[in-house]
Amino acid sequence: MHTNLVIERLDRVPVSVTLTPGLSMLALITDALSGRTRGAPEPWRRLVRSAALVPDEMVLRSLATPGFSVLPDLVLPGEFTRDLDVPTQVEMLRDLPPDALLSEVETITDGRPPTHWRPALKHPQRWLHGYASLVEAAWAAMDPVWTRARPLFEREVERVAVAAARRSLDVVLNGLHANCRFTDGTLSFPDFEPERFSIGSRGLVLMPMLAGPNALIARLDGPDAVWIGYPLPGADGPPRSRENFLEILVGDVRSAILTTLERPLTMGALARRVQYAPNAVTYHCNWLESAGLVLRRREGREIHVQRTPRASALVDLFEGR
């Protein structure tokens, strides 16, 4: 079962990147303290667990019980189209009236909240303050990690901006997450409650998260913009070279093919250069051709393959040329 977001004209969608650490804290809280495992590195999980000494179980149950996910907008108060620091978010959460939580959950669930949310709706102010305290504690532990990851965040902002300018956002969207696919103008990902949305004239806000590789948090029904939180490439492992960033985007075989095609090659020569079986190279070239990253042409008995200008722009970006 998949939720689908139809993007009719990707080249006309306003796309922005916001750095909102509170969303990362949400992903890490549910990963480290409850049942929604998202693959965060164990050192991060330990940091969050040690900081959240006595978490409110009611809050954890509401956010992390497997099954139907209810995520009120107020977990990220303020505008999604601008960066929001954690102290500001925590202050806004504690200032919210209890009725705000009741109203949002009622709207999301059509007045039929799932069982794991009912205790929170009986004690909405406790929930707001308990969630604010969890975010604050997680941030106290993870702030140094976020600071060290700042160059990766800046690189991600640059990557998306260049892809948008060069009309390669489809490649970015197809690589947001291991379970995301962007094909034929539709972004899809597995979902317990599958739905279908159209972006229409709304904007798209990408929100890279300091979280495990299985983390994906999205709101697709906002009135002004769709936002998608996804794992920050390269943040969950050792420092990577620029070429490795291309691997994150398209995979190791396809990265090897693109970086090898500095000039056109026959399919046989390409397979020898990248040291993969010819049938594997053919398979991956099929994908790269459908994404507009390579072209193939037959000359006699040979098939020649070359990078497109679009692919060369991507390789240049990640190799820093």
C-alpha positions as CSV (number, residue, x, y, z in Angstrom):
1,M,0.0,0.0,0.0
2,H,1.4,3.3,-1.1
3,T,0.6,7.0,-0.7
4,N,1.0,8.9,-3.9
5,L,1.7,12.6,-4.5
6,V,1.0,13.7,-8.1
7,I,3.2,16.5,-9.2
8,E,1.9,17.5,-12.6
9,R,4.6,20.0,-13.6
10,L,7.7,19.6,-11.4
11,D,9.5,22.4,-13.3
12,R,6.8,24.8,-12.1
13,V,6.6,23.8,-8.4
14,P,8.3,26.2,-6.0
15,V,10.8,24.1,-4.1
16,S,12.6,25.1,-0.9
17,V,14.7,23.5,1.8
18,T,14.2,24.3,5.5
19,L,16.4,23.3,8.4
20,T,14.1,22.5,11.2
21,P,15.8,20.5,13.9
22,G,12.6,19.9,15.8
23,L,11.5,17.4,13.1
24,S,14.7,15.5,13.6
25,M,14.0,15.4,17.3
26,L,10.6,14.0,16.7
27,A,12.1,11.2,14.5
28,L,14.8,10.5,17.1
29,I,12.4,10.5,20.1
30,T,10.1,7.9,18.4
31,D,13.1,5.9,17.3
32,A,15.0,5.9,20.7
33,L,12.2,5.8,23.2
34,S,9.4,3.8,21.6
35,G,8.3,1.4,18.9
36,R,8.9,3.2,15.6
37,T,12.5,2.0,14.8
38,R,14.0,4.2,12.1
39,G,17.6,2.9,12.1
40,A,19.2,5.9,13.9
41,P,22.8,5.2,14.9
42,E,23.0,3.7,18.4
43,P,25.1,6.5,19.8
44,W,22.3,9.0,18.9
45,R,19.7,6.7,20.5
46,R,21.8,6.5,23.6
47,L,22.1,10.3,23.8
48,V,18.4,10.8,23.5
49,R,17.6,8.1,26.0
50,S,20.1,9.5,28.5
51,A,18.6,13.0,28.1
52,A,15.0,12.1,28.4
53,L,15.2,10.7,31.9
54,V,11.5,10.2,32.7
55,P,9.5,10.7,29.4
56,D,5.7,11.0,29.6
57,E,4.5,7.6,28.4
58,M,1.2,9.1,27.3
59,V,3.1,11.3,24.8
60,L,5.2,8.4,23.5
61,R,2.2,6.2,23.0
62,S,0.4,8.8,21.0
63,L,3.3,9.5,18.6
64,A,4.9,6.1,18.2
65,T,2.3,3.3,18.5
66,P,2.6,1.3,15.3
67,G,-0.3,1.6,12.9
68,F,-2.4,4.7,12.0
69,S,-0.1,7.7,12.5
70,V,-1.6,10.9,13.7
71,L,0.8,13.9,13.5
72,P,-0.8,17.2,14.4
73,D,0.8,20.2,12.7
74,L,1.5,21.8,16.1
75,V,4.4,19.3,16.7
76,L,6.1,21.8,14.4
77,P,4.4,25.1,15.2
78,G,5.0,28.1,13.0
79,E,5.6,28.3,9.2
80,F,7.0,25.3,7.5
81,T,8.6,27.5,4.8
82,R,11.2,29.0,7.2
83,D,13.9,27.5,9.5
84,L,12.7,27.1,13.1
85,D,15.1,26.6,16.0
86,V,14.2,24.3,18.9
87,P,14.0,26.9,21.7
88,T,11.5,28.9,19.7
89,Q,9.5,25.7,18.9
90,V,9.5,24.6,22.6
91,E,8.3,28.1,23.7
92,M,5.5,28.1,21.1
93,L,4.4,24.6,22.2
94,R,4.1,25.6,25.8
95,D,2.1,28.7,24.9
96,L,-0.5,26.8,22.8
97,P,-4.0,26.5,24.3
98,P,-5.1,22.9,25.0
99,D,-8.0,23.3,22.6
100,A,-5.5,23.5,19.7
101,L,-4.5,19.9,20.2
102,L,-8.1,18.8,20.5
103,S,-9.1,20.6,17.3
104,E,-6.2,19.3,15.2
105,V,-6.6,15.7,16.2
106,E,-10.3,15.8,15.6
107,T,-9.8,17.3,12.1
108,I,-7.1,14.7,11.2
109,T,-9.2,11.7,12.4
110,D,-12.6,13.0,11.4
111,G,-13.7,12.9,15.0
112,R,-12.6,9.3,15.5
113,P,-9.2,9.3,17.2
114,P,-7.4,6.0,17.5
115,T,-7.2,4.4,20.9
116,H,-3.6,5.4,21.5
117,W,-4.5,9.1,21.2
118,R,-7.5,9.2,23.6
119,P,-5.5,9.7,26.9
120,A,-3.8,12.7,25.3
121,L,-7.1,14.2,24.4
122,K,-8.2,13.9,28.0
123,H,-5.1,15.8,29.1
124,P,-4.2,18.1,26.2
125,Q,-2.1,20.6,28.2
126,R,-0.1,17.8,29.8
127,W,0.5,16.4,26.3
128,L,1.7,19.8,25.0
129,H,4.0,20.4,27.9
130,G,5.3,16.8,27.9
131,Y,6.1,16.8,24.2
132,A,7.8,20.2,24.6
133,S,10.0,18.8,27.4
134,L,10.9,15.7,25.3
135,V,12.0,17.9,22.3
136,E,13.9,20.2,24.6
137,A,15.7,17.2,26.3
138,A,16.5,15.5,23.0
139,W,17.9,18.8,21.6
140,A,20.1,19.3,24.6
141,A,21.8,16.0,23.8
142,M,21.8,16.3,20.0
143,D,22.8,20.0,19.5
144,P,26.5,19.2,19.2
145,V,25.8,16.4,16.7
146,W,23.6,18.9,14.6
147,T,26.4,21.4,14.7
148,R,29.0,18.9,13.4
149,A,26.5,18.0,10.6
150,R,26.1,21.6,9.6
151,P,28.3,21.2,6.5
152,L,26.2,18.3,5.3
153,F,23.0,20.4,5.7
154,E,24.6,23.2,3.7
155,R,25.6,20.8,1.1
156,E,22.1,19.4,0.9
157,V,20.6,22.9,0.5
158,E,23.1,23.5,-2.4
159,R,22.3,20.1,-4.0
160,V,18.6,20.7,-4.1
161,A,19.0,24.3,-5.4
162,V,21.3,23.2,-8.2
163,A,19.0,20.3,-9.1
164,A,16.1,22.7,-9.3
165,A,18.0,25.2,-11.4
166,R,19.1,22.4,-13.8
167,R,15.7,20.7,-13.9
168,S,16.9,17.6,-12.2
169,L,14.6,17.5,-9.2
170,D,13.1,14.2,-10.3
171,V,16.5,12.6,-9.6
172,V,16.5,14.2,-6.1
173,L,12.9,13.1,-5.4
174,N,13.6,9.5,-6.6
175,G,16.5,9.3,-4.1
176,L,15.0,11.0,-1.0
177,H,14.5,7.7,0.8
178,A,15.0,4.0,0.1
179,N,11.3,3.5,-0.1
180,C,10.4,6.6,-2.1
181,R,10.0,6.4,-5.9
182,F,9.3,9.3,-8.3
183,T,8.1,8.0,-11.6
184,D,5.8,9.5,-14.3
185,G,5.2,12.6,-12.2
186,T,4.2,10.8,-9.0
187,L,6.1,10.5,-5.7
188,S,5.1,7.3,-3.9
189,F,6.0,5.7,-0.6
190,P,4.6,2.9,1.6
191,D,1.9,4.0,4.0
192,F,-0.3,2.2,6.5
193,E,-3.2,4.5,5.5
194,P,-2.6,5.0,1.7
195,E,-4.0,8.1,0.1
196,R,-3.6,10.1,-3.1
197,F,-2.8,13.8,-3.3
198,S,-2.1,16.3,-6.0
199,I,0.3,19.1,-5.3
200,G,-1.6,21.6,-7.6
201,S,-0.3,25.1,-7.2
202,R,1.2,24.5,-3.7
203,G,4.9,24.6,-2.9
204,L,7.2,21.7,-2.0
205,V,9.3,22.0,1.2
206,L,12.1,19.5,1.7
207,M,13.2,19.1,5.3
208,P,16.4,17.0,5.7
209,M,16.5,15.3,9.1
210,L,19.2,14.1,11.4
211,A,17.6,10.7,11.7
212,G,17.9,7.1,10.8
213,P,17.8,6.0,7.1
214,N,14.2,4.6,7.6
215,A,12.8,7.9,8.8
216,L,10.2,9.6,6.6
217,I,7.7,12.2,7.9
218,A,5.4,14.1,5.6
219,R,2.4,16.3,5.4
220,L,0.8,16.2,1.9
221,D,-2.5,18.0,2.6
222,G,-1.3,21.4,3.8
223,P,-3.2,24.4,2.2
224,D,-0.1,26.2,1.0
225,A,2.7,23.7,0.8
226,V,3.6,20.0,0.9
227,W,6.5,19.2,3.3
228,I,8.6,16.0,3.4
229,G,11.1,15.2,6.1
230,Y,13.8,12.7,4.9
231,P,17.2,11.5,6.2
232,L,20.1,13.9,5.6
233,P,22.4,12.1,3.1
234,G,25.6,11.0,4.7
235,A,24.7,11.9,8.3
236,D,24.4,8.4,9.7
237,G,27.9,7.2,8.8
238,P,31.6,8.3,8.5
239,P,32.5,11.3,6.3
240,R,32.1,10.6,2.7
241,S,33.9,11.9,-0.4
242,R,32.0,14.0,-2.9
243,E,31.8,11.1,-5.3
244,N,30.1,9.1,-2.5
245,F,27.4,11.7,-2.4
246,L,26.5,10.8,-5.9
247,E,26.3,7.2,-4.8
248,I,23.8,8.3,-2.1
249,L,21.7,9.9,-4.9
250,V,21.7,7.2,-7.6
251,G,23.4,4.1,-6.1
252,D,26.9,2.8,-6.5
253,V,26.6,1.1,-9.9
254,R,24.9,4.1,-11.5
255,S,27.4,6.5,-9.9
256,A,30.2,4.4,-11.3
257,I,28.6,4.5,-14.8
258,L,28.1,8.3,-14.7
259,T,31.5,9.1,-13.5
260,T,33.1,6.8,-16.0
261,L,31.3,8.3,-19.0
262,E,33.6,11.3,-19.4
263,R,33.4,10.5,-23.0
264,P,31.1,8.1,-25.0
265,L,31.9,4.4,-24.7
266,T,30.5,1.2,-26.1
267,M,28.4,-0.8,-23.7
268,G,31.2,-3.5,-23.7
269,A,33.9,-1.0,-22.9
270,L,31.7,0.6,-20.2
271,A,31.2,-2.8,-18.5
272,R,34.9,-3.5,-18.5
273,R,35.7,0.0,-17.1
274,V,33.2,-0.2,-14.2
275,Q,33.9,-4.0,-13.7
276,Y,30.3,-5.1,-13.6
277,A,28.6,-7.8,-15.7
278,P,27.3,-6.5,-19.1
279,N,23.7,-7.4,-18.2
280,A,23.9,-5.4,-14.9
281,V,25.3,-2.4,-16.8
282,T,22.4,-2.7,-19.3
283,Y,19.9,-2.8,-16.5
284,H,21.3,0.3,-14.9
285,C,21.6,2.1,-18.2
286,N,18.0,1.5,-18.8
287,W,17.2,3.3,-15.5
288,L,19.6,6.1,-16.3
289,E,18.2,6.6,-19.8
290,S,14.6,6.7,-18.4
291,A,15.8,9.4,-16.0
292,G,17.4,11.5,-18.8
293,L,20.9,10.9,-17.6
294,V,22.4,8.8,-20.5
295,L,21.7,8.4,-24.2
296,R,22.4,5.3,-26.2
297,R,22.7,4.9,-30.0
298,R,23.5,1.9,-32.2
299,E,26.3,2.1,-34.7
300,G,26.6,-1.1,-36.6
301,R,26.9,-3.9,-34.2
302,E,27.9,-1.7,-31.3
303,I,25.8,0.3,-28.9
304,H,27.4,3.5,-27.7
305,V,26.4,5.3,-24.5
306,Q,27.1,8.8,-23.3
307,R,26.2,11.1,-20.5
308,T,23.6,13.8,-21.1
309,P,24.3,17.5,-20.1
310,R,22.0,17.0,-17.2
311,A,24.1,14.1,-15.9
312,S,27.3,16.0,-16.4
313,A,25.9,18.8,-14.3
314,L,25.2,16.4,-11.5
315,V,28.6,14.8,-11.7
316,D,30.3,18.2,-11.8
317,L,28.3,19.2,-8.7
318,F,29.3,16.2,-6.6
319,E,33.0,16.3,-7.8
320,G,33.2,20.0,-7.0
321,R,34.3,21.0,-10.5
